[in-house]
Amino acid sequence: MPRALAHCASTPGHARQRWTDNVFEMVATRDRADTRRWEDVLRRAQRIASERLAQAGGPEGFGPQGYLDWLMVEAAVAVLCAGAMDDLAAWHGSEPGLRGAAQAWAVELRGMARLAAADLRAAGGVASPTPPLVEEWRVFLEDASGSQRAGEALGAIALQSRLLPGRAGPALSALLALPVVRAAPQYLARRRQPEPDAVRVARDGLLGAYAGAALAAGARRASAWSLDALAIAQTKSRG
């Protein structure tokens, strides 16, 4: 028996209750801190994405090739995230509410992928070869979503899903006015729409079923990859 539990068993009733209450408070405090870490990662990523998208809407903004390449990455990642969300839904077979939230999230992600693919066809261009970061997404999600690291997979998917609009509403509006985007605007217009309140509540419930530290770890990965995809697209636009 661990020493902490042995101490609890040998302690008088009222003192044992205080000890137990203290332990629960410590756990709750830690969980709140973990949750803040995940939210901090999201807020930082949203700020950087807003800044980069504002640059993309400027005089040296998205060119045709850069925009096509970004759409291609977004479509591929949405498909990967949807598949991982199916795996996450399977973890909640005895919890209909959480399973339903995951399944609905997967449906939305596939819809996002279809919009991005439709815009690629409408633009009539040819995307560049898939960058390595898409393979990094695939390997991570396939490994994490079906394992004890499922919380990391969920944190990554949530970061990608909630990165936009975040703070980027004005930048997205400016991008939609660019000639290259006007020919293929469906995906960007959809990403400009915030989550409906009921959807956010359901997804927050799913997120709350996982450790905040795991969510934050996955979100940090997704933040790096998602922001890299924007940076790559802007570099190609300038090139």
C-alpha positions in Angstrom: 0.0 0.0 0.0 1.4 3.5 -0.9 2.5 5.4 2.2 -0.1 8.2 1.5 -3.0 5.7 1.6 -1.5 3.9 4.7 -1.4 7.2 6.5 -5.0 8.0 5.5 -6.2 4.6 6.8 -4.6 5.1 10.2 -5.8 8.7 10.7 -8.9 9.5 12.8 -12.1 10.0 10.8 -12.4 13.8 10.8 -8.7 14.3 10.1 -8.9 11.6 7.3 -11.7 13.6 5.8 -9.6 16.8 5.8 -6.7 14.9 4.2 -9.0 13.5 1.5 -10.5 16.9 0.8 -7.0 18.4 0.5 -6.0 15.7 -2.0 -9.0 16.3 -4.1 -8.4 20.0 -4.0 -4.8 19.4 -5.1 -6.0 17.3 -8.0 -8.6 19.9 -9.0 -6.0 22.7 -8.9 -3.6 20.7 -11.0 -6.4 19.9 -13.5 -7.4 23.6 -13.8 -3.7 24.4 -14.4 -3.5 21.7 -17.1 -6.6 23.1 -18.7 -5.2 26.6 -18.7 -2.0 25.3 -20.4 -4.1 23.9 -23.3 -6.0 27.1 -23.6 -2.8 29.1 -23.4 -1.4 27.1 -26.4 -4.6 27.7 -28.3 -4.6 31.5 -27.6 -0.9 31.9 -28.6 -1.5 29.9 -31.8 -4.5 32.0 -32.7 -2.6 35.2 -32.2 0.3 34.1 -34.5 -2.2 32.8 -37.1 -4.0 36.1 -37.0 -0.7 38.0 -37.6 0.4 35.7 -40.5 -3.0 35.8 -42.2 -3.0 39.6 -41.9 0.3 39.6 -43.7 -1.1 37.1 -46.3 -3.9 39.6 -47.0 -1.5 42.5 -47.6 0.4 43.6 -50.8 2.7 40.5 -50.6 -0.1 38.2 -49.6 -1.2 34.8 -50.8 -0.3 34.2 -54.4 -2.1 31.6 -56.5 0.4 28.8 -55.8 0.7 29.6 -52.1 -3.0 29.6 -51.6 -3.5 26.3 -53.5 -0.7 24.6 -51.5 -2.3 25.8 -48.2 -5.7 24.5 -49.3 -4.2 21.1 -50.2 -2.6 20.8 -46.7 -5.8 21.9 -45.0 -7.8 19.3 -46.9 -5.3 16.5 -46.2 -5.1 17.4 -42.5 -8.9 17.5 -42.1 -9.2 14.0 -43.5 -6.6 12.7 -41.1 -8.2 14.5 -38.2 -11.6 13.0 -39.1 -10.2 9.5 -39.1 -8.6 10.0 -35.8 -11.8 11.4 -34.4 -13.6 8.2 -35.4 -11.0 6.3 -33.3 -11.7 8.7 -30.4 -15.4 8.1 -30.7 -14.8 4.4 -30.3 -13.2 5.0 -26.9 -16.6 6.3 -25.7 -18.9 3.4 -26.6 -20.6 3.6 -23.2 -20.9 7.4 -23.1 -23.4 8.4 -25.8 -23.0 12.1 -25.3 -19.2 12.1 -25.7 -19.4 9.5 -28.6 -21.9 11.7 -30.4 -19.8 14.8 -30.0 -16.8 13.0 -31.5 -18.8 11.6 -34.3 -20.3 15.0 -35.2 -16.9 16.5 -35.1 -15.6 13.9 -37.5 -18.5 14.7 -39.9 -17.7 18.4 -39.8 -14.0 17.7 -40.5 -14.9 15.7 -43.6 -17.1 18.5 -44.7 -14.2 20.9 -44.3 -12.0 18.6 -46.4 -14.6 18.5 -49.2 -14.9 22.3 -49.2 -11.1 22.7 -49.5 -11.0 20.1 -52.3 -13.8 21.8 -54.2 -11.9 25.1 -54.0 -8.8 23.4 -55.3 -10.8 22.3 -58.3 -12.4 25.7 -58.8 -9.0 27.4 -58.7 -7.9 25.2 -61.6 -4.3 25.0 -60.5 -2.0 22.2 -59.5 -0.8 22.0 -55.9 2.9 21.4 -55.1 4.0 18.0 -53.7 2.7 17.4 -50.2 5.0 18.8 -47.6 6.5 16.5 -44.9 4.4 18.0 -42.2 1.3 16.2 -43.5 3.1 12.9 -43.0 4.0 14.0 -39.5 0.3 14.6 -38.8 -0.6 11.2 -40.2 2.0 9.3 -38.2 1.1 11.1 -35.0 -2.6 10.8 -35.2 -2.7 7.2 -36.3 -0.4 6.3 -33.3 -2.0 8.5 -30.7 -5.7 8.2 -31.4 -5.8 4.4 -30.9 -3.6 4.4 -27.8 -3.4 5.7 -24.3 -2.2 9.0 -25.9 -5.7 9.7 -27.3 -5.9 12.9 -25.3 -2.9 14.2 -27.3 -4.7 13.4 -30.6 -7.8 15.2 -29.4 -5.7 18.3 -28.3 -4.1 18.4 -31.8 -7.5 18.1 -33.6 -9.0 20.8 -31.3 -6.2 23.2 -31.9 -6.5 22.7 -35.7 -10.3 23.1 -35.5 -10.2 26.2 -33.3 -7.2 28.0 -34.7 -9.6 29.8 -37.0 -11.4 32.2 -36.8 -10.0 32.9 -33.3 -8.6 36.4 -33.5 -8.3 36.2 -37.3 -11.8 37.4 -38.3 -10.6 40.7 -39.8 -7.7 39.0 -41.6 -10.0 36.4 -43.1 -12.3 39.1 -44.4 -9.4 40.8 -46.1 -8.2 37.5 -47.6 -11.7 36.8 -49.0 -11.3 40.0 -51.0 -8.1 38.8 -52.8 -8.5 37.8 -56.4 -6.9 34.4 -55.8 -9.3 33.7 -53.0 -12.5 35.1 -54.7 -12.2 32.3 -57.3 -12.2 29.6 -54.5 -13.6 31.1 -51.3 -15.8 28.3 -49.8 -13.3 26.8 -47.4 -12.0 30.2 -46.1 -15.5 31.5 -45.7 -16.4 28.5 -43.7 -13.4 28.8 -41.4 -14.4 32.4 -40.8 -17.6 31.2 -39.0 -17.2 30.5 -35.2 -18.4 27.4 -33.5 -22.1 27.5 -32.6 -22.6 27.7 -28.9 -24.2 24.2 -28.7 -21.3 22.7 -30.6 -18.8 24.3 -28.4 -20.4 23.0 -25.3 -20.5 19.5 -26.6 -16.9 19.6 -27.7 -15.8 21.2 -24.4 -17.5 18.2 -22.7 -15.4 15.8 -24.8 -12.2 17.8 -24.1 -13.1 17.7 -20.4 -12.9 13.9 -20.4 -9.2 14.0 -21.0 -6.2 15.3 -19.0 -5.3 18.9 -19.7 -1.6 18.0 -19.9 -2.3 15.6 -22.8 -4.5 18.1 -24.6 -1.8 20.7 -24.3 0.9 18.3 -25.6 -1.1 17.5 -28.7 -2.0 21.1 -29.2 1.6 22.2 -29.2 2.3 19.7 -32.0 -0.6 21.0 -34.0 0.3 24.6 -33.4 3.8 24.1 -34.9 2.5 22.2 -37.9 -0.5 24.5 -38.6 1.6 27.7 -38.4 4.4 26.1 -40.5 1.8 25.4 -43.2 0.9 29.1 -43.3 4.5 30.1 -43.3 5.3 27.7 -46.2 2.4 29.1 -48.2 3.5 32.7 -47.7 7.1 31.8 -48.7 5.9 30.3 -51.9 3.7 33.3 -52.6 6.6 35.6 -52.2 8.8 33.3 -54.3 
